[in-house]
Structure formats: C-alpha cells, structure tokens
Amino acid sequence: MAKTRSPIIRIFVVSALVFCLSGFSALEALFAPKPNLWKRWQTHDPHSTRVVNHDQWDRFLKKYVVTDSNGLNRVRYDHVTTADTQALHGYIVNLRRVPVDRLNRMEQLAFWINVYNALTVRLVLEFYPVNSIQDIDLGSGFFSSGPWNKKLFKIDGELVSLNDVEHRILRPIWQDPRLHYAVNCAAIGCPNLQIQAFTGANVSTLLDQGARSYINSNRNISFRDGRLVVSKIYTWFQDDFGGSEAAVLAHMRRYANTGVKSILEQVTDIYDYTYDWDLNLAKP
C-alpha cells in the first residue's frame, strides 16, 4: 500500500516541479499571497461625507520623499528628525481611532493605502540603517520572513498586519490592479511612494498616476537579448492583471505612453521577471 505524502512534502514536490518547468519566478508566484477577504472590513457607509485627516502624513511625504533622475521616489530616511518620527507615530495612532465602517468606499480606500505606506516607512525608520526591508525579519514559520505578517496596527479591537491590509482588505474588496501601484514596500523595484497622501478626493487620480509612472519606467520594462523583461509584480499577482501574460501586456499597454506602447504592441510574451529589493533610500 502506497504511503500518503505529508502536506509539506507535497509542497516541496510541487515546488520542485514548478521550478524545473518554469523557473524561479514561477516558484515565487506559487507562494505569493492570494486575496483572502476579511469580511470584518466590508462594512461601509455609501452616504457618508466623513473625511479622514491625513495632513500629518502629507507633510512628512513632502518633506522627506524626493524624486531622482530616473523618476524613482526615494525617502531621506537618514534625515528624518526625532520630532518628525514622533509626528509620524502620532499620525498612525490617530488612524487607529478612525471609525472605518462609517466611511464611504473612497475614504476607506485612501485610509488603508495610507495605513500600509505609513506603517512601512515607520518600520524602516525603526530598524534603520538596513539595506532592504527584507532585512527586517519579524516573521515566524515557513516562507514568512520579513515584516509583512507581523501584527503592527490595532484598530477597532483588531490587530492588523501589512499582509492583512494588502491581501485581506485592499485586494479582495476593491479588486483593482492599480492597487499594486499604490502600496509601497520601501524597495527600489516597487512602484513609487507618492509625494502626497492619498485622500478620498484624489485616490483615483493617484492610482492612475502610479500606474503610468511605473509601467513607463525602466524599473518595470527592460530587454534582455531583445526579449521583454518586466517586474515580478506581474508574475506574483498575475491573476489581478487578468490571469495571463497576454492580459498583463494588455494592462500595461493601457497605461503606456506612446513610445512604450508602440514597443509593447510588437511583443507577444514576457521573457523574464525581475525585482530590486534594495531600500528606496535617497542618495546624498
């Protein structure tokens, strides 16, 4: 009688097969978090006119985020004063008091994006100097290194992690691929951290702006031996962009400028995927 493989062995067998057939990027995609709705945060008030104040975060961003010659928004982590670190902490504390279920959908969307980005910046400041956010290992268990699974934020009696915000709230509720251009993981390969806070009034505009900025950047599109290489975001979260390479290319063409679009129109497949985890630190 054949023995039944344990779940962990089955994972390794499948992983090895995926790696042999498709390479490391496909293996990474296998373990990328999937959207898993946290129903607790679905409640909203479509008639609400309540507005969340994000002025403290907006001032921080305008003071410490700078754009380099390649269009990458970098953070001046080594210049942040003690007073501004405390102000950032105060902003996050104030967010904990927001009655999220009484907001309309656009205010909620801006709220959760700002929560994610402000928590990420605060984490880097707390552990700085680091070369990469991956060096901030607050995880536990198999395939859970880094800070993303750590419960960092308490609101309405619930402890919330960065992964909760992105994969259990933002992605499943809004189901908008542009969200991947809004949440920032403090890496050079990541879409830009905006130089202003998201608000209910500007969130749609900033989502479009983030998509155009990233898709047309050399952090996303490059060529190797004449073949297209794009960000690993499009393999980790391919389902969010339509579930296939063809859908990913169609998505990118939608936001591409004239020059990039003309190139993408000649491409039928993606050769490889890349990502730079180095910290998005502003250089002197």
Number of C-alpha atoms within 10 A of each C-alpha: 3 4 5 8 10 8 9 8 11 12 12 11 13 13 18 15 13 17 16 12 11 11 13 16 16 20 20 15 17 17 11 14 13 18 20 15 16 15 11 10 14 15 13 17 14 11 10 13 11 14 16 18 15 19 13 16 25 17 16 19 19 13 16 18 22 19 15 11 6 9 15 23 23 23 23 17 20 14 11 14 10 9 9 17 16 12 16 20 17 13 18 21 14 13 21 16 11 16 14 23 16 17 23 19 21 19 23 24 22 21 24 20 21 24 20 21 21 21 19 21 19 17 16 20 15 12 11 14 13 15 15 20 23 18 15 18 14 14 15 12 6 6 9 13 16 16 21 22 17 19 16 14 19 15 14 11 8 11 12 16 20 23 19 21 19 22 18 22 22 25 21 18 18 14 13 13 18 21 20 21 23 26 27 23 25 26 21 20 23 27 26 26 26 24 20 19 25 25 23 18 12 14 19 16 10 19 21 15 17 22 23 19 19 23 24 20 16 16 21 21 18 16 13 9 7 8 12 18 20 21 22 21 21 24 26 20 20 17 16 23 23 16 13 15 17 15 15 20 21 17 17 22 20 12 19 21 14 11 9 16 19 12 12 18 11 8 13 11 15 17 13 19 20 18 15 14 16 16 23 26 21 18 11 5
